[in-house]
Amino acid sequence: MMSRGFTLMEVLVATAIAGLVITAGFRLIAMSYRLLGEIQGERDLVSAAQEVWLRFRVDDDMPSSGNEDKKGYSWKAEEQSVSIEDYELKYRKVTVTIEDGRSTVIYVSE
Protein backbone atom coordinates (compact mmCIF):
# COMPACT_ATOMS: atom_id res chain seq x y z
CA MET A 1 0.00 0.00 0.00
CA MET A 2 1.35 3.40 -1.01
CA SER A 3 1.14 6.47 1.11
CA ARG A 4 -0.57 9.47 -0.50
CA GLY A 5 1.24 12.55 0.75
CA PHE A 6 3.87 15.11 -0.17
CA THR A 7 7.56 14.42 0.06
CA LEU A 8 9.78 16.65 2.15
CA MET A 9 11.28 18.13 -1.03
CA GLU A 10 7.86 19.09 -2.39
CA VAL A 11 6.93 20.78 0.89
CA LEU A 12 10.21 22.73 0.96
CA VAL A 13 9.82 23.91 -2.65
CA ALA A 14 6.21 24.95 -2.05
CA THR A 15 7.24 26.83 1.12
CA ALA A 16 10.06 28.62 -0.71
CA ILE A 17 7.74 29.67 -3.53
CA ALA A 18 5.10 30.89 -1.07
CA GLY A 19 7.78 32.85 0.81
CA LEU A 20 8.94 34.56 -2.38
CA VAL A 21 5.38 35.48 -3.36
CA ILE A 22 4.62 36.89 0.10
CA THR A 23 7.89 38.86 0.17
CA ALA A 24 7.19 40.32 -3.26
CA GLY A 25 3.67 41.25 -2.16
CA PHE A 26 4.90 43.09 0.93
CA ARG A 27 7.51 44.92 -1.12
CA LEU A 28 4.86 45.99 -3.63
CA ILE A 29 2.66 47.29 -0.80
CA ALA A 30 5.57 49.24 0.72
CA MET A 31 6.41 50.81 -2.65
CA SER A 32 2.76 51.74 -3.15
CA TYR A 33 2.63 53.53 0.21
CA ARG A 34 5.84 55.42 -0.58
CA LEU A 35 4.55 56.49 -3.99
CA LEU A 36 1.21 57.48 -2.47
CA GLY A 37 3.08 59.73 -0.02
CA GLU A 38 5.04 61.35 -2.84
CA ILE A 39 1.87 61.95 -4.85
CA GLN A 40 0.17 63.52 -1.84
CA GLY A 41 3.19 65.80 -1.34
CA GLU A 42 3.02 66.91 -4.97
CA ARG A 43 -0.72 67.57 -4.63
CA ASP A 44 -0.08 69.69 -1.54
CA LEU A 45 2.59 71.66 -3.40
CA VAL A 46 0.36 72.30 -6.41
CA SER A 47 -2.52 73.33 -4.15
CA ALA A 48 -0.31 75.78 -2.25
CA ALA A 49 1.11 77.21 -5.50
CA GLN A 50 -2.39 77.70 -6.91
CA GLU A 51 -3.51 79.48 -3.75
CA VAL A 52 -0.48 81.78 -3.71
CA TRP A 53 -0.88 82.55 -7.42
CA LEU A 54 -4.53 83.45 -6.91
CA ARG A 55 -3.72 85.64 -3.92
CA PHE A 56 -1.08 87.53 -5.94
CA ARG A 57 -3.58 88.02 -8.79
CA VAL A 58 -6.37 89.27 -6.51
CA ASP A 59 -4.53 91.17 -3.75
CA ASP A 60 -2.49 94.18 -4.91
CA ASP A 61 -0.98 94.53 -1.41
CA MET A 62 0.28 90.95 -1.22
CA PRO A 63 3.57 90.92 0.72
CA SER A 64 6.66 89.71 -1.13
CA SER A 65 7.22 86.99 1.46
CA GLY A 66 5.20 85.26 4.12
CA ASN A 67 3.75 81.99 5.31
CA GLU A 68 0.50 80.30 6.10
CA ASP A 69 1.22 78.26 9.22
CA LYS A 70 -2.24 76.68 9.32
CA LYS A 71 -1.94 75.47 5.72
CA GLY A 72 1.77 74.64 5.90
CA TYR A 73 3.37 76.70 3.16
CA SER A 74 5.46 79.82 2.65
CA TRP A 75 6.36 82.02 -0.31
CA LYS A 76 9.00 84.49 -1.41
CA ALA A 77 8.55 86.76 -4.43
CA GLU A 78 11.06 88.70 -6.51
CA GLU A 79 10.14 91.51 -8.89
CA GLN A 80 11.54 90.86 -12.36
CA SER A 81 11.10 92.18 -15.86
CA VAL A 82 12.02 91.36 -19.41
CA SER A 83 12.22 93.74 -22.37
CA ILE A 84 10.93 92.71 -25.76
CA GLU A 85 11.62 95.41 -28.34
CA ASP A 86 9.90 98.52 -26.91
CA TYR A 87 7.76 96.67 -24.40
CA GLU A 88 8.78 95.83 -20.84
CA LEU A 89 6.97 92.94 -19.18
CA LYS A 90 6.99 93.08 -15.38
CA TYR A 91 6.28 89.96 -13.37
CA ARG A 92 6.97 88.31 -10.04
CA LYS A 93 8.94 85.12 -9.67
CA VAL A 94 7.42 83.42 -6.61
CA THR A 95 8.98 80.44 -4.86
CA VAL A 96 6.41 78.42 -2.91
CA THR A 97 7.64 75.93 -0.29
CA ILE A 98 5.58 73.43 1.69
CA GLU A 99 6.34 71.90 5.10
CA ASP A 100 8.23 68.86 3.84
CA GLY A 101 10.73 71.07 1.99
CA ARG A 102 9.38 70.66 -1.53
CA SER A 103 9.25 73.87 -3.50
CA THR A 104 8.18 75.17 -6.88
CA VAL A 105 8.45 78.42 -8.78
CA ILE A 106 5.46 80.22 -10.25
CA TYR A 107 5.39 83.38 -12.34
CA VAL A 108 2.74 86.05 -11.81
CA SER A 109 2.38 88.81 -14.37
CA GLU A 110 1.31 92.27 -13.36
N, CA, C and O atoms as a MOPAC input file, in Angstrom:
PM7 MOZYME 1SCF
protein

 N      0.82900 1    -1.17100 1     0.00000 1
 C      0.00000 1     0.00000 1     0.00000 1
 C      0.87700 1     1.23900 1     0.00000 1
 O      1.82500 1     1.34700 1     0.77800 1
 N      0.54400 1     2.18200 1    -0.89300 1
 C      1.34800 1     3.40100 1    -1.01200 1
 C      0.72500 1     4.52700 1    -0.21200 1
 O     -0.49600 1     4.65900 1    -0.12300 1
 N      1.57200 1     5.30800 1     0.34700 1
 C      1.14100 1     6.47200 1     1.11400 1
 C      0.86200 1     7.63200 1     0.15100 1
 O      1.63900 1     7.86900 1    -0.77300 1
 N     -0.22100 1     8.33900 1     0.36000 1
 C     -0.56800 1     9.47000 1    -0.50200 1
 C     -0.28100 1    10.75700 1     0.27000 1
 O     -1.12800 1    11.22300 1     1.03200 1
 N      0.86100 1    11.31300 1     0.08400 1
 C      1.24300 1    12.55400 1     0.75400 1
 C      2.34700 1    13.23200 1    -0.03000 1
 O      2.78000 1    12.74500 1    -1.07400 1
 N      2.79400 1    14.36000 1     0.48900 1
 C      3.86800 1    15.10500 1    -0.16800 1
 C      5.20000 1    14.69500 1     0.41700 1
 O      5.30400 1    14.38200 1     1.60300 1
 N      6.21400 1    14.70100 1    -0.42300 1
 C      7.56000 1    14.42400 1     0.05900 1
 C      8.11000 1    15.67700 1     0.71900 1
 O      7.58400 1    16.77300 1     0.52700 1
 N      9.14800 1    15.51300 1     1.48100 1
 C      9.78200 1    16.65400 1     2.15300 1
 C     10.27000 1    17.66600 1     1.12700 1
 O     10.16400 1    18.87000 1     1.36300 1
 N     10.79100 1    17.22300 1     0.01600 1
 C     11.28200 1    18.12700 1    -1.02700 1
 C     10.13800 1    18.96100 1    -1.61000 1
 O     10.29800 1    20.16200 1    -1.82600 1
 N      9.00900 1    18.34700 1    -1.86100 1
 C      7.85800 1    19.09200 1    -2.39200 1
 C      7.37400 1    20.14600 1    -1.40400 1
 O      7.01500 1    21.25100 1    -1.81300 1
 N      7.35800 1    19.83400 1    -0.14600 1
 C      6.93100 1    20.78300 1     0.88700 1
 C      7.91200 1    21.95000 1     0.96000 1
 O      7.49000 1    23.10100 1     1.06300 1
 N      9.20800 1    21.67100 1     0.90800 1
 C     10.21500 1    22.73400 1     0.95900 1
 C     10.12900 1    23.65200 1    -0.25800 1
 O     10.23400 1    24.87100 1    -0.11900 1
 N      9.94100 1    23.08600 1    -1.43800 1
 C      9.82000 1    23.90600 1    -2.65400 1
 C      8.56200 1    24.77000 1    -2.58400 1
 O      8.60900 1    25.95600 1    -2.90800 1
 N      7.44700 1    24.19300 1    -2.16700 1
 C      6.20600 1    24.95500 1    -2.05200 1
 C      6.34900 1    26.08100 1    -1.02200 1
 O      5.85300 1    27.18600 1    -1.24300 1
 N      7.01700 1    25.81100 1     0.08900 1
 C      7.24400 1    26.83300 1     1.12300 1
 C      8.13000 1    27.95100 1     0.59500 1
 O      7.86500 1    29.12400 1     0.85800 1
 N      9.17500 1    27.60600 1    -0.14300 1
 C     10.06300 1    28.62200 1    -0.71000 1
 C      9.31700 1    29.50500 1    -1.71100 1
 O      9.48200 1    30.72500 1    -1.70600 1
 N      8.50900 1    28.90100 1    -2.55500 1
 C      7.73500 1    29.67100 1    -3.53200 1
 C      6.74000 1    30.59000 1    -2.82000 1
 O      6.59800 1    31.75800 1    -3.18300 1
 N      6.06300 1    30.06600 1    -1.82100 1
 C      5.10400 1    30.88700 1    -1.07000 1
 C      5.82700 1    32.05600 1    -0.37700 1
 O      5.31400 1    33.17500 1    -0.33900 1
 N      6.99600 1    31.78900 1     0.15800 1
 C      7.77700 1    32.84900 1     0.81200 1
 C      8.17300 1    33.94800 1    -0.16500 1
 O      8.10900 1    35.13100 1     0.16900 1
 N      8.58100 1    33.56500 1    -1.36400 1
 C      8.94100 1    34.56000 1    -2.37900 1
 C      7.74300 1    35.40400 1    -2.79600 1
 O      7.85500 1    36.61900 1    -2.95900 1
 N      6.59900 1    34.75300 1    -2.96700 1
 C      5.38400 1    35.47900 1    -3.35800 1
 C      4.96800 1    36.44700 1    -2.25700 1
 O      4.61500 1    37.59000 1    -2.54900 1
 N      5.00000 1    36.02700 1    -1.02600 1
 C      4.62000 1    36.88600 1     0.09800 1
 C      5.59300 1    38.05400 1     0.23000 1
 O      5.16900 1    39.18900 1     0.44800 1
 N      6.88500 1    37.78900 1     0.10000 1
 C      7.88600 1    38.86000 1     0.17200 1
 C      7.67800 1    39.87800 1    -0.93500 1
 O      7.73900 1    41.08200 1    -0.68900 1
 N      7.43600 1    39.41100 1    -2.14000 1
 C      7.19100 1    40.32200 1    -3.26400 1
 C      5.92500 1    41.14000 1    -3.01800 1
 O      5.89000 1    42.32600 1    -3.34400 1
 N      4.90700 1    40.53900 1    -2.46200 1
 C      3.66900 1    41.25100 1    -2.15900 1
 C      3.87800 1    42.35500 1    -1.14600 1
 O      3.37400 1    43.46400 1    -1.32400 1
 N      4.62300 1    42.06700 1    -0.07300 1
 C      4.90300 1    43.09300 1     0.92900 1
 C      5.74100 1    44.22800 1     0.34900 1
 O      5.52300 1    45.39600 1     0.67100 1
 N      6.68600 1    43.88200 1    -0.49600 1
 C      7.51200 1    44.92300 1    -1.11900 1
 C      6.66100 1    45.81700 1    -2.02700 1
 O      6.84100 1    47.03500 1    -2.04400 1
 N      5.75900 1    45.22700 1    -2.76100 1
 C      4.86000 1    45.99100 1    -3.62500 1
 C      3.98100 1    46.93300 1    -2.79700 1
 O      3.76800 1    48.08400 1    -3.17800 1
 N      3.48000 1    46.44500 1    -1.67900 1
 C      2.65900 1    47.28500 1    -0.80000 1
 C      3.48500 1    48.44000 1    -0.24500 1
 O      3.00600 1    49.57400 1    -0.21100 1
 N      4.71000 1    48.17600 1     0.18900 1
 C      5.57000 1    49.23800 1     0.72400 1
 C      5.87200 1    50.28700 1    -0.34200 1
 O      5.85500 1    51.48200 1    -0.04900 1
 N      6.14600 1    49.86300 1    -1.56000 1
 C      6.41000 1    50.80800 1    -2.64700 1
 C      5.16300 1    51.63700 1    -2.94900 1
 O      5.26400 1    52.83000 1    -3.23600 1
 N      4.01100 1    51.02100 1    -2.88700 1
 C      2.76300 1    51.73900 1    -3.14800 1
 C      2.54300 1    52.82800 1    -2.10600 1
 O      2.15500 1    53.94400 1    -2.45300 1
 N      2.78500 1    52.52100 1    -0.84100 1
 C      2.63300 1    53.53100 1     0.20900 1
 C      3.62300 1    54.67300 1     0.02600 1
 O      3.26700 1    55.83300 1     0.23500 1
 N      4.84500 1    54.36900 1    -0.35700 1
 C      5.84300 1    55.41600 1    -0.58100 1
 C      5.42100 1    56.31400 1    -1.73800 1
 O      5.48100 1    57.53900 1    -1.63300 1
 N      4.99600 1    55.70700 1    -2.83600 1
 C      4.54700 1    56.49100 1    -3.98800 1
 C      3.30500 1    57.30800 1    -3.66600 1
 O      3.16500 1    58.43600 1    -4.13700 1
 N      2.40900 1    56.75200 1    -2.87500 1
 C      1.21400 1    57.47700 1    -2.47200 1
 C      1.59700 1    58.72000 1    -1.66300 1
 O      0.99700 1    59.78100 1    -1.83300 1
 N      2.59300 1    58.58900 1    -0.78600 1
 C      3.07800 1    59.73200 1    -0.01900 1
 C      3.68500 1    60.80300 1    -0.90700 1
 O      3.46400 1    61.99400 1    -0.68600 1
 N      4.44800 1    60.38900 1    -1.90900 1
 C      5.03900 1    61.35300 1    -2.84000 1
 C      3.96000 1    62.06800 1    -3.65300 1
 O      4.05200 1    63.27400 1    -3.87800 1
 N      2.95800 1    61.34600 1    -4.08800 1
 C      1.86900 1    61.95500 1    -4.85200 1
 C      1.11800 1    62.95700 1    -3.98900 1
 O      0.76700 1    64.03900 1    -4.45900 1
 N      0.87000 1    62.60600 1    -2.73200 1
 C      0.17300 1    63.52200 1    -1.84200 1
 C      1.00400 1    64.78600 1    -1.61500 1
 O      0.45300 1    65.88500 1    -1.55200 1
 N      2.32300 1    64.63800 1    -1.49100 1
 C      3.19400 1    65.80200 1    -1.34400 1
 C      3.13600 1    66.70700 1    -2.56800 1
 O      3.10900 1    67.93100 1    -2.43500 1
 N      3.11700 1    66.11700 1    -3.75100 1
 C      3.01500 1    66.91000 1    -4.97200 1
 C      1.66300 1    67.61800 1    -5.06100 1
 O      1.58900 1    68.76300 1    -5.50600 1
 N      0.60800 1    66.94500 1    -4.64200 1
 C     -0.71900 1    67.57400 1    -4.63300 1
 C     -0.73400 1    68.76500 1    -3.68000 1
 O     -1.27700 1    69.82000 1    -4.00800 1
 N     -0.13800 1    68.59500 1    -2.50000 1
 C     -0.07700 1    69.69000 1    -1.53700 1
 C      0.68700 1    70.87400 1    -2.10600 1
 O      0.28700 1    72.02300 1    -1.91800 1
 N      1.78400 1    70.59900 1    -2.80200 1
 C      2.59400 1    71.66300 1    -3.39500 1
 C      1.81700 1    72.39800 1    -4.48300 1
 O      1.83300 1    73.62800 1    -4.53000 1
 N      1.14400 1    71.66600 1    -5.34700 1
 C      0.35800 1    72.30100 1    -6.41200 1
 C     -0.77600 1    73.12500 1    -5.81100 1
 O     -1.05000 1    74.23000 1    -6.27900 1
 N     -1.42700 1    72.60900 1    -4.79700 1
 C     -2.52100 1    73.33300 1    -4.15000 1
 C     -2.01700 1    74.63900 1    -3.52900 1
 O     -2.65500 1    75.68300 1    -3.66800 1
 N     -0.87900 1    74.57800 1    -2.84900 1
 C     -0.30600 1    75.78300 1    -2.25200 1
 C      0.08700 1    76.78700 1    -3.33000 1
 O     -0.16200 1    77.98300 1    -3.17900 1
 N      0.69500 1    76.31800 1    -4.41000 1
 C      1.10800 1    77.21100 1    -5.49700 1
 C     -0.10200 1    77.87600 1    -6.14400 1
 O     -0.06200 1    79.06300 1    -6.46700 1
 N     -1.17100 1    77.12000 1    -6.33100 1
 C     -2.38900 1    77.69900 1    -6.90500 1
 C     -2.96300 1    78.77900 1    -5.99200 1
 O     -3.38800 1    79.83500 1    -6.46000 1
 N     -2.97300 1    78.51100 1    -4.70400 1
 C     -3.51300 1    79.48200 1    -3.75400 1
 C     -2.67800 1    80.75800 1    -3.71700 1
 O     -3.22100 1    81.86200 1    -3.69600 1
 N     -1.35400 1    80.60000 1    -3.71000 1
 C     -0.47700 1    81.77600 1    -3.70700 1
 C     -0.65000 1    82.56100 1    -5.00500 1
 O     -0.73700 1    83.78800 1    -4.97500 1
 N     -0.70200 1    81.87300 1    -6.13500 1
 C     -0.87800 1    82.55200 1    -7.42500 1
 C     -2.16800 1    83.36500 1    -7.42800 1
 O     -2.18200 1    84.51900 1    -7.85600 1
 N     -3.24800 1    82.75500 1    -6.94800 1
 C     -4.53100 1    83.44600 1    -6.91200 1
 C     -4.48000 1    84.66100 1    -5.99000 1
 O     -5.02800 1    85.71500 1    -6.31400 1
 N     -3.82300 1    84.51300 1    -4.84700 1
 C     -3.71600 1    85.64300 1    -3.92000 1
 C     -2.92300 1    86.78400 1    -4.54200 1
 O     -3.27900 1    87.94700 1    -4.35400 1
 N     -1.85800 1    86.48200 1    -5.27600 1
 C     -1.08300 1    87.53200 1    -5.94200 1
 C     -1.91000 1    88.20400 1    -7.03600 1
 O     -1.78000 1    89.40900 1    -7.25100 1
 N     -2.74600 1    87.45100 1    -7.72100 1
 C     -3.57700 1    88.02400 1    -8.79000 1
 C     -4.68400 1    88.91000 1    -8.24200 1
 O     -5.04900 1    89.90300 1    -8.87100 1
 N     -5.22900 1    88.55900 1    -7.06700 1
 C     -6.37000 1    89.27400 1    -6.50800 1
 C     -5.94700 1    90.42300 1    -5.60100 1
 O     -6.54400 1    91.49800 1    -5.64600 1
 N     -4.92800 1    90.20700 1    -4.78000 1
 C     -4.52700 1    91.17100 1    -3.74700 1
 C     -3.34700 1    92.00300 1    -4.23600 1
 O     -2.24600 1    91.48000 1    -4.40500 1
 N     -3.57200 1    93.29400 1    -4.46300 1
 C     -2.49000 1    94.17700 1    -4.90800 1
 C     -1.46900 1    94.43600 1    -3.80700 1
 O     -0.32600 1    94.78900 1    -4.09600 1
 N     -1.86800 1    94.26500 1    -2.54800 1
 C     -0.98000 1    94.52500 1    -1.41400 1
 C     -0.34600 1    93.24600 1    -0.86300 1
 O      0.07800 1    93.20500 1     0.29200 1
 N     -0.28500 1    92.23300 1    -1.67200 1
 C      0.27600 1    90.95200 1    -1.22300 1
 C      1.75000 1    91.14100 1    -0.87300 1
 O      2.51500 1    91.63900 1    -1.69900 1
 N      2.16600 1    90.74800 1     0.34700 1
 C      3.57500 1    90.91900 1     0.72100 1
 C      4.49000 1    90.02300 1    -0.11900 1
 O      4.07300 1    88.97300 1    -0.60600 1
 N      5.73200 1    90.45500 1    -0.27800 1
 C      6.65600 1    89.70600 1    -1.12700 1
 C      7.12500 1    88.40200 1    -0.47900 1
 O      7.67700 1    87.53600 1    -1.15700 1
 N      6.90700 1    88.26300 1     0.81400 1
 C      7.21600 1    86.98600 1     1.46000 1
 C      6.27200 1    86.79500 1     2.63400 1
 O      5.74100 1    87.75800 1     3.18700 1
 N      6.07600 1    85.56200 1     2.99900 1
 C      5.19900 1    85.25800 1     4.11800 1
 C      4.95200 1    83.77600 1     4.22000 1
 O      5.52400 1    82.98100 1     3.47400 1
 N      4.08800 1    83.40700 1     5.15900 1
 C      3.75500 1    81.99100 1     5.30700 1
 C      2.33600 1    81.84100 1     5.83100 1
 O      1.76600 1    82.75200 1     6.43100 1
 N      1.80900 1    80.70400 1     5.59300 1
 C      0.50200 1    80.29700 1     6.10200 1
 C      0.74700 1    79.09000 1     7.00000 1
 O      0.78500 1    77.95300 1     6.53100 1
 N      0.91100 1    79.34700 1     8.29500 1
 C      1.22100 1    78.25700 1     9.21800 1
 C      0.12300 1    77.19900 1     9.27600 1
 O      0.40800 1    76.00400 1     9.35000 1
 N     -1.12500 1    77.64100 1     9.24100 1
 C     -2.23800 1    76.68300 1     9.32500 1
 C     -2.28300 1    75.76500 1     8.11100 1
 O     -2.67300 1    74.60400 1     8.22900 1
 N     -1.89000 1    76.27100 1     6.94500 1
 C     -1.94100 1    75.47300 1     5.71700 1
 C     -0.58800 1    74.86300 1     5.37300 1
 O     -0.50700 1    74.00800 1     4.49100 1
 N      0.47100 1    75.28500 1     6.05100 1
 C      1.76700 1    74.63800 1     5.90200 1
 C      2.58700 1    75.03100 1     4.69000 1
 O      3.28800 1    74.18700 1     4.13000 1
 N      2.52300 1    76.28100 1     4.26700 1
 C      3.37300 1    76.69900 1     3.15600 1
 C      3.87000 1    78.12300 1     3.36300 1
 O      3.32500 1    78.88300 1     4.16400 1
 N      4.90800 1    78.46000 1     2.62800 1
 C      5.46400 1    79.81700 1     2.64700 1
 C      5.79300 1    80.22000 1     1.21800 1
 O      5.83400 1    79.38200 1     0.31700 1
 N      6.03100 1    81.52900 1     1.01900 1
 C      6.36400 1    82.01800 1    -0.30600 1
 C      7.35000 1    83.17100 1    -0.20600 1
 O      7.44300 1    83.85300 1     0.81500 1
 N      8.07400 1    83.36500 1    -1.28500 1
 C      8.99600 1    84.48600 1    -1.41300 1
 C      8.96200 1    84.94200 1    -2.86600 1
 O      9.17300 1    84.14500 1    -3.78100 1
 N      8.69300 1    86.23500 1    -3.07300 1
 C      8.54500 1    86.76400 1    -4.43000 1
 C      9.66000 1    87.74700 1    -4.74400 1
 O     10.13300 1    88.47600 1    -3.87300 1
 N     10.06800 1    87.75100 1    -6.00100 1
 C     11.06400 1    88.69700 1    -6.51000 1
 C     10.46300 1    89.40500 1    -7.71400 1
 O      9.89400 1    88.77100 1    -8.60300 1
 N     10.59900 1    90.72800 1    -7.73100 1
 C     10.14500 1    91.50700 1    -8.88500 1
 C     11.14900 1    91.31400 1   -10.01100 1
 O     12.35500 1    91.42900 1    -9.78900 1
 N     10.67000 1    91.02500 1   -11.21200 1
 C     11.53900 1    90.85700 1   -12.36100 1
 C     10.87500 1    91.46400 1   -13.58800 1
 O      9.67500 1    91.73800 1   -13.59200 1
 N     11.66200 1    91.66500 1   -14.60700 1
 C     11.10200 1    92.17800 1   -15.85900 1
 C     11.95000 1    91.69800 1   -17.02500 1
 O     13.11100 1    91.31900 1   -16.87000 1
 N     11.33200 1    91.72900 1   -18.19400 1
 C     12.02200 1    91.36400 1   -19.41500 1
 C     11.58000 1    92.35400 1   -20.49300 1
 O     10.40400 1    92.70800 1   -20.58100 1
 N     12.53100 1    92.79000 1   -21.30200 1
 C     12.22100 1    93.73800 1   -22.36600 1
 C     12.16600 1    93.01400 1   -23.70300 1
 O     13.06700 1    92.25500 1   -24.06200 1
 N     11.09600 1    93.26800 1   -24.42000 1
 C     10.92800 1    92.71300 1   -25.75700 1
 C     10.65500 1    93.89500 1   -26.67000 1
 O      9.57700 1    94.48800 1   -26.64400 1
 N     11.66000 1    94.22500 1   -27.48200 1
 C     11.61700 1    95.40700 1   -28.34000 1
 C     11.32900 1    96.63500 1   -27.47700 1
 O     12.14200 1    96.96900 1   -26.61500 1
 N     10.20000 1    97.31700 1   -27.67700 1
 C      9.90000 1    98.52000 1   -26.90500 1
 C      8.98500 1    98.25200 1   -25.71800 1
 O      8.54700 1    99.18700 1   -25.04600 1
 N      8.70000 1    97.00500 1   -25.46100 1
 C      7.75800 1    96.66700 1   -24.40400 1
 C      8.50400 1    96.01200 1   -23.24000 1
 O      9.35300 1    95.14300 1   -23.44600 1
 N      8.18000 1    96.43700 1   -22.02100 1
 C      8.77900 1    95.82900 1   -20.83900 1
 C      7.70400 1    95.07500 1   -20.07200 1
 O      6.70400 1    95.65700 1   -19.65200 1
 N      7.91400 1    93.79100 1   -19.89400 1
 C      6.97300 1    92.94400 1   -19.17700 1
 C      7.46300 1    92.78300 1   -17.74400 1
 O      8.55900 1    92.27400 1   -17.50800 1
 N      6.65300 1    93.21600 1   -16.79600 1
 C      6.98800 1    93.07700 1   -15.38000 1
 C      6.23300 1    91.88500 1   -14.81300 1
 O      5.06200 1    91.67100 1   -15.12700 1
 N      6.90300 1    91.12200 1   -13.98700 1
 C      6.28200 1    89.95500 1   -13.37200 1
 C      6.97400 1    89.65900 1   -12.05300 1
 O      8.01600 1    90.22800 1   -11.72900 1
 N      6.37300 1    88.76400 1   -11.31100 1
 C      6.96900 1    88.31100 1   -10.04400 1
 C      7.32300 1    86.83900 1   -10.17800 1
 O      6.52500 1    86.03100 1   -10.65100 1
 N      8.51400 1    86.51300 1    -9.76000 1
 C      8.94100 1    85.12200 1    -9.66700 1
 C      8.72500 1    84.72600 1    -8.20900 1
 O      9.37700 1    85.26300 1    -7.31400 1
 N      7.81000 1    83.78600 1    -7.97100 1
 C      7.41600 1    83.41600 1    -6.61000 1
 C      7.83100 1    81.96900 1    -6.34000 1
 O      7.45800 1    81.05600 1    -7.07600 1
 N      8.59600 1    81.77900 1    -5.29000 1
 C      8.97600 1    80.43900 1    -4.86100 1
 C      8.05200 1    80.03300 1    -3.71700 1
 O      7.99300 1    80.70100 1    -2.68500 1
 N      7.33700 1    78.93600 1    -3.91300 1
 C      6.41100 1    78.41600 1    -2.91000 1
 C      7.02000 1    77.15000 1    -2.32400 1
 O      7.45000 1    76.25900 1    -3.05800 1
 N      7.05500 1    77.07600 1    -0.98200 1
 C      7.64200 1    75.93100 1    -0.28900 1
 C      6.62900 1    75.37700 1     0.70400 1
 O      5.99600 1    76.13300 1     1.44000 1
 N      6.47700 1    74.05000 1     0.72300 1
 C      5.57500 1    73.42600 1     1.69100 1
 C      6.39800 1    72.84800 1     2.83500 1
 O      7.62800 1    72.85000 1     2.79300 1
 N      5.70000 1    72.35000 1     3.86400 1
 C      6.33800 1    71.90500 1     5.10500 1
 C      7.42600 1    70.85700 1     4.91800 1
 O      8.43200 1    70.88700 1     5.62700 1
 N      7.25000 1    69.94000 1     3.98900 1
 C      8.22900 1    68.85800 1     3.84000 1
 C      9.46900 1    69.27400 1     3.05300 1
 O     10.34200 1    68.44800 1     2.78900 1
 N      9.54900 1    70.55800 1     2.67500 1
 C     10.73200 1    71.07000 1     1.99000 1
 C     10.61400 1    71.13400 1     0.48200 1
 O     11.49200 1    71.69300 1    -0.17400 1
 N      9.57200 1    70.58700 1    -0.08200 1
 C      9.38300 1    70.65800 1    -1.53000 1
 C      9.06500 1    72.10000 1    -1.90600 1
 O      8.39200 1    72.81300 1    -1.16000 1
 N      9.54900 1    72.51800 1    -3.05500 1
 C      9.25400 1    73.86900 1    -3.49600 1
 C      9.06500 1    73.88800 1    -5.01000 1
 O      9.49700 1    72.98900 1    -5.73000 1
 N      8.40300 1    74.94500 1    -5.45700 1
 C      8.18400 1    75.16500 1    -6.87800 1
 C      8.22000 1    76.65800 1    -7.13800 1
 O      8.07600 1    77.46400 1    -6.21900 1
 N      8.41100 1    77.01600 1    -8.38700 1
 C      8.44600 1    78.41900 1    -8.78400 1
 C      7.25800 1    78.68200 1    -9.67700 1
 O      6.97500 1    77.92000 1   -10.60100 1
 N      6.55600 1    79.78300 1    -9.39000 1
 C      5.45900 1    80.22400 1   -10.24600 1
 C      5.76000 1    81.64900 1   -10.69200 1
 O      6.49300 1    82.37800 1   -10.02300 1
 N      5.20100 1    82.03000 1   -11.80200 1
 C      5.39100 1    83.37800 1   -12.33600 1
 C      4.03400 1    84.06800 1   -12.40200 1
 O      3.06500 1    83.52300 1   -12.93100 1
 N      3.98600 1    85.29000 1   -11.84900 1
 C      2.73900 1    86.05000 1   -11.81200 1
 C      2.96700 1    87.35600 1   -12.54700 1
 O      3.80300 1    88.16200 1   -12.13900 1
 N      2.23100 1    87.57200 1   -13.62700 1
 C      2.38200 1    88.80600 1   -14.37100 1
 C      1.59100 1    89.91700 1   -13.69900 1
 O      0.63400 1    89.67000 1   -12.96500 1
 N      2.00600 1    91.11900 1   -13.96200 1
 C      1.31200 1    92.26800 1   -13.36500 1
 C      0.36400 1    92.89500 1   -14.35100 1
 O     -0.30800 1    93.87400 1   -14.02500 1

